[in-house]
């Protein structure tokens, strides 16, 4: 007996409901109103278009055909979440990244801008440092006041002077550095540094050198003083009328044109040494000198500012007196230049700026001296110390009245080689 309503059979039941349905009576057919979007939507109540049949798995393959036939289901074919979206959506064309990932970093761009930033900082720092240092130079020596100057030759000649100036030193400083309290200032050391294409040459001019004081124009008075053939020690020229007369006297007695003048006092010298953490040097013999304060044992050691000043000033404890002292001065100044020019100082702002400040605060130079010239001088002295150049005393032939007499023949040959920027072959002896 068929218990189903009229027109229903077991076959019909099986095709519509799963076996084991608990419903005693089939539900009435439910019709879902078709919703269409867009201008082609039918009016309210116009009926529902016939749908594709999906019974028994049929009709799935007709979807593409329906699209090709122009049928619009009214639903977007894109996915709302995840996967590949439509144009402009996440994962869609032009989005710049794949689904579920962040954009890959543009390392070329980052490296480029990092490099630009670093270069900019270095340039700004370098320019600022240049103007800071340039403003600290004391350009007090006017070489235009020097008269009857010899013709300039090849290369560059610096006259480097270490004075006994006590300017800015307290009574305690003078006692500590064994400088005494003499008024004014004199030259403790004088050297000519020649820089050129055939090696650099450092020549010491002993302070006791016998020289003639020529005609000159007073640096302060502007008055002309005629030469009388008067002979005196070289350091007396500086004491008489300062750097301008010293340059005039050196040029007159050598025939060598001096391009630049550099002077440093006691305090400045000691401060530079301390700012670089001391200078290592090999002392060839035991030295003890109560006048300079020197008390050293033979051998390699690092000297601080106070000890370095005592070392370069010592002469009474040396057999060759002033001649031996000039050798020690050359040796130490070259070692100091080598220490200042190391990457550990130049690339370390905590050393570079104190060193520059200590030196620039006490350096006195000529009006045409620039930082480039000063840097060239230091690197040339470093070269001399490393064996790329030559250091020597002005050739001496004897002495008279306690003054050292230059060997005129050798001096003339030396000056000619310097003027022509030739390799120096002249010896001190």
C-alpha positions in Angstrom: 0.0 0.0 0.0 1.2 3.4 -0.9 1.0 5.7 2.1 2.4 8.7 0.2 0.1 11.4 -1.1 -1.4 11.1 -4.5 1.1 11.3 -7.3 4.1 10.4 -5.1 5.9 7.1 -5.2 8.9 5.5 -3.5 11.0 6.4 -6.5 10.0 10.0 -6.3 10.8 10.0 -2.7 14.2 8.6 -3.2 15.1 11.1 -5.8 14.2 14.1 -3.6 15.1 13.1 -0.1 17.8 11.0 1.4 17.0 7.6 2.8 16.0 7.8 6.4 14.3 11.1 6.3 12.2 11.5 9.3 9.6 13.7 7.6 6.2 12.0 7.5 5.1 14.3 4.7 7.2 16.0 2.1 7.6 19.7 2.6 6.0 22.0 0.1 8.3 23.3 -2.6 10.2 26.4 -1.5 10.9 28.9 -4.1 13.8 31.4 -3.6 13.3 34.5 -5.4 16.0 35.1 -8.0 17.9 38.3 -7.4 19.5 40.0 -10.3 21.8 43.0 -10.3 22.3 45.5 -13.0 20.1 47.3 -15.5 18.7 44.0 -17.0 16.9 42.9 -13.8 13.2 41.9 -14.4 10.5 43.8 -12.6 9.0 42.6 -9.3 6.8 39.5 -9.8 8.0 38.8 -13.3 8.7 35.2 -12.5 11.8 33.1 -12.0 13.8 32.1 -15.0 14.4 28.4 -15.5 17.5 27.2 -13.8 20.0 24.6 -14.9 19.4 21.2 -13.4 22.1 19.8 -11.2 20.3 16.6 -10.3 22.4 13.4 -10.5 25.5 15.5 -11.1 24.2 16.8 -14.4 24.5 20.4 -15.5 27.9 21.3 -14.0 29.6 21.3 -17.4 27.1 23.8 -18.8 28.3 26.7 -16.7 30.8 27.9 -19.3 28.3 27.5 -22.1 25.8 29.6 -20.1 28.4 32.4 -19.7 29.2 32.2 -23.4 25.5 32.5 -24.1 25.4 35.7 -22.3 23.6 34.5 -19.2 24.4 36.6 -16.1 23.8 34.9 -12.8 24.0 38.3 -11.0 26.8 37.1 -8.8 30.4 38.3 -8.9 32.8 35.6 -10.0 35.6 37.0 -7.8 36.4 35.7 -4.3 35.7 37.9 -1.3 38.4 36.6 0.9 41.8 35.0 0.1 42.9 33.6 -3.2 43.3 35.8 -6.3 40.8 38.7 -6.2 39.6 40.9 -9.0 41.4 43.8 -10.4 42.4 46.3 -7.7 41.7 43.8 -4.9 44.1 42.0 -2.7 46.1 39.7 -4.8 44.8 41.2 -8.0 46.7 42.7 -10.9 48.7 45.8 -9.9 48.6 45.0 -6.2 52.4 44.6 -6.0 52.5 41.4 -4.0 51.2 37.9 -4.0 48.4 36.7 -1.8 49.4 36.3 1.8 52.9 37.9 1.5 54.4 41.4 2.1 56.2 43.3 -0.6 59.8 42.3 -1.0 62.2 45.1 0.3 64.0 47.1 -2.4 67.6 46.6 -1.3 69.1 48.6 -4.2 67.0 51.6 -3.2 67.9 51.2 0.5 71.6 50.9 -0.2 71.5 53.9 -2.6 69.9 56.2 0.0 72.1 54.9 2.8 75.2 55.7 0.7 73.9 59.1 -0.2 73.2 59.8 3.5 76.7 58.7 4.6 78.4 60.7 1.9 76.4 63.8 2.8 77.3 63.5 6.5 81.0 63.1 5.7 81.0 66.1 3.3 79.2 68.3 5.8 81.5 67.2 8.6 84.6 67.7 6.5 83.6 71.1 5.3 82.6 72.2 8.9 85.9 70.8 10.2 87.9 72.7 7.5 86.3 76.0 8.3 86.6 75.4 12.1 90.3 74.6 11.8 91.0 77.3 9.2 89.6 79.9 11.6 91.9 78.8 14.4 95.1 79.3 12.4 97.1 82.4 13.6 98.3 84.0 10.4 100.5 86.6 12.0 103.6 86.5 9.8 103.7 88.7 6.8 106.3 87.5 4.4 105.5 90.4 2.0 107.6 92.6 4.4 110.7 90.6 3.6 112.8 92.4 1.0 115.3 91.3 -1.7 114.1 87.8 -1.8 115.7 85.1 -3.9 113.8 83.6 -6.8 111.5 80.7 -5.9 112.6 77.3 -7.2 110.8 73.9 -7.6 109.0 72.3 -4.7 108.0 74.0 -1.5 110.2 75.2 1.4 108.9 75.5 4.9 110.8 77.2 7.7 109.8 75.4 10.9 110.6 77.1 14.2 110.2 76.0 17.8 110.2 79.0 20.0 110.6 79.3 23.8 107.5 81.3 24.0 105.8 81.0 27.4 102.6 82.7 26.3 99.5 81.4 28.1 101.6 79.4 30.6 100.9 79.7 34.3 103.7 79.8 36.9 102.9 76.1 37.7 103.2 75.2 34.0 106.6 76.9 33.7 107.9 75.1 36.7 106.5 71.7 35.5 108.0 72.1 32.1 111.3 73.6 33.3 111.0 76.6 31.0 112.1 79.4 33.3 110.4 82.8 33.2 112.3 84.8 30.6 110.4 87.5 28.9 109.9 87.6 25.2 110.7 84.6 23.0 113.7 83.1 21.2 114.1 80.2 18.8 115.1 76.9 20.3 115.1 75.1 17.0 114.9 76.0 13.3 114.5 73.6 10.3 114.0 73.9 6.6 111.6 71.2 5.2 111.7 70.9 1.4 108.9 68.9 -0.2 109.1 67.9 -3.9 108.9 65.1 -6.4 112.3 63.6 -5.6 111.9 63.0 -1.9 111.5 65.3 1.1 114.5 66.8 2.9 114.6 68.0 6.5 117.5 70.3 7.3 118.3 71.6 10.8 119.8 75.0 11.2 121.7 75.1 14.5 120.8 78.0 16.6 124.5 78.8 17.1 125.1 79.1 13.4 127.2 82.1 12.4 125.2 84.3 10.0 125.3 87.9 8.6 122.4 90.2 9.4 121.4 91.8 6.1 119.5 95.0 5.4 115.8 94.6 6.4 112.6 96.5 7.0 111.3 96.5 10.6 108.2 94.3 10.9 106.6 96.8 13.3 108.2 100.1 12.5 108.4 99.8 8.7 111.8 101.4 8.9 114.7 100.2 6.7 117.8 99.1 8.6 120.9 98.9 6.4 123.2 95.9 6.7 126.6 96.6 8.2 128.1 93.1 7.7 127.4 92.3 11.3 127.7 88.6 12.2 125.8 86.9 15.1 124.1 83.7 16.0 121.1 82.7 13.9 118.7 82.8 16.8 119.6 86.4 17.5 117.9 87.4 14.3 114.6 86.2 15.6 115.1 87.9 19.0 115.9 91.2 17.2 112.9 91.5 14.9 110.9 88.3 14.9 109.9 85.9 12.1 110.3 88.4 9.2 113.9 89.1 10.0 114.6 85.4 10.6 113.2 84.5 7.2 115.2 87.4 5.6 118.4 86.2 7.3 118.0 82.6 6.3 117.3 83.6 2.6 120.2 86.0 2.5 122.7 83.5 3.9 121.5 80.5 1.9 120.0 81.9 -1.3 117.0 79.6 -0.8 113.4 81.0 -1.1 111.2 80.3 1.9 107.6 79.7 0.9 105.9 79.2 4.3 106.7 79.9 8.0 105.4 77.7 10.9 106.1 78.3 14.6 105.1 76.5 17.7 105.8 77.4 21.4 106.6 75.3 24.4 103.0 74.8 25.6 101.6 74.0 22.2 104.3 71.4 21.6 103.6 69.6 24.9 99.8 69.7 24.4 100.0 68.1 20.9 102.1 65.2 22.3 99.6 64.7 25.1 96.6 64.9 22.8 97.9 61.9 20.7 98.6 59.9 23.8 102.4 60.3 23.8 105.0 59.5 21.2 107.1 56.4 21.0 110.8 57.0 20.4 114.1 55.1 20.7 116.5 57.1 22.9 120.1 56.2 21.9 121.8 56.9 25.3 121.1 57.7 28.9 120.3 61.4 29.3 120.2 63.5 32.4 119.9 67.3 32.2 118.8 69.4 35.2 118.3 72.5 33.0 115.8 70.9 30.7 114.4 68.4 33.2 115.5 65.4 31.0 116.1 62.1 32.8 115.9 59.2 30.4 117.3 55.7 30.2 118.5 54.3 26.9 116.0 52.4 24.8 112.5 52.6 23.3 109.9 54.4 25.3 106.7 56.6 25.0 107.2 60.2 26.1 104.4 62.4 27.3 104.3 66.2 26.6 106.5 67.2 29.6 109.1 64.5 28.8 109.1 65.2 25.1 109.8 68.9 25.6 112.7 68.1 27.9 114.0 65.7 25.3 114.0 68.1 22.4 115.5 71.0 24.5 118.4 69.0 26.0 121.9 70.0 24.8 124.2 70.3 27.8 124.1 66.5 28.4 125.0 65.8 24.8 128.6 65.5 23.5 127.8 67.4 20.3 125.8 70.0 22.2 123.5 71.9 19.7 124.4 69.6 16.8 123.3 66.5 18.7 120.2 68.4 19.9 119.1 69.1 16.3 119.3 65.4 15.5 117.1 64.6 18.5 114.7 67.3 17.4 114.5 66.0 13.9 114.0 62.5 15.1 111.2 63.4 17.6 109.3 65.8 15.2 109.3 63.1 12.5 108.0 60.6 15.0 105.3 63.0 16.2 104.2 63.7 12.6 104.0 60.0 12.0 101.8 59.6 15.1 99.5 62.4 14.2 99.1 61.2 10.6 98.0 57.6 11.6 94.5 56.4 10.8 94.0 55.9 14.6 94.3 59.7 15.0 92.9 61.0 11.7 89.8 58.8 11.7 89.1 59.0 15.4 87.3 62.3 16.2 88.0 61.9 19.9 91.7 62.2 19.0 91.6 64.3 15.9 89.8 67.3 17.3 91.8 67.6 20.5 95.0 67.2 18.5 94.0 69.8 16.0 92.8 72.1 18.7 96.0 71.7 20.7 98.2 72.4 17.7 96.1 75.1 16.0 95.7 77.1 19.2 99.5 77.7 19.4 100.7 77.5 15.8 101.8 80.8 14.2 102.0 80.7 10.4 102.4 83.1 7.5 99.4 84.9 6.0 99.4 82.7 2.9 99.5 79.4 4.8 96.4 77.1 4.3 95.3 73.9 5.9 96.4 72.0 2.8 99.9 73.4 3.1 100.0 72.5 6.8 98.8 68.9 6.0 101.4 68.5 3.3 104.1 69.6 5.8 103.0 67.0 8.3 102.8 64.2 5.8 106.2 65.1 4.4 107.7 64.9 7.9 106.1 61.5 8.3 107.7 60.5 5.0 111.1 61.5 6.2 110.6 59.4 9.4 109.6 56.4 7.3 112.7 56.5 5.1 111.1 58.2 2.1 113.3 61.3 2.6 116.4 62.6 4.1 117.2 64.4 7.4 120.5 66.3 8.0 122.2 69.3 9.6 123.3 72.3 7.6 126.9 71.4 6.5 129.4 72.8 9.1 133.1 73.5 8.3 134.2 74.7 11.8 133.5 77.3 14.4 134.5 80.8 15.3 134.0 82.6 18.6 131.6 79.8 19.7 129.6 80.1 16.5 129.2 77.3 14.0 130.5 78.2 10.5 128.6 76.7 7.5 130.5 75.0 4.8 129.9 77.5 1.9 130.7 75.1 -0.9 128.4 72.3 0.4 125.7 74.8 1.3 125.7 76.2 -2.3 125.5 72.7 -3.7 122.7 71.8 -1.3 120.7 74.9 -2.2 121.0 74.2 -5.9 119.7 70.7 -5.5 116.8 72.0 -3.5 116.0 74.7 -6.0 115.9 72.3 -8.9 114.0 69.7 -6.8 116.8 67.1 -7.3 117.7 64.3 -5.0 119.9 65.6 -2.2 123.3 64.0 -2.2 125.1 66.5 0.0 126.1 65.3 3.5 126.2 67.2 6.8 129.9 66.4 7.4 
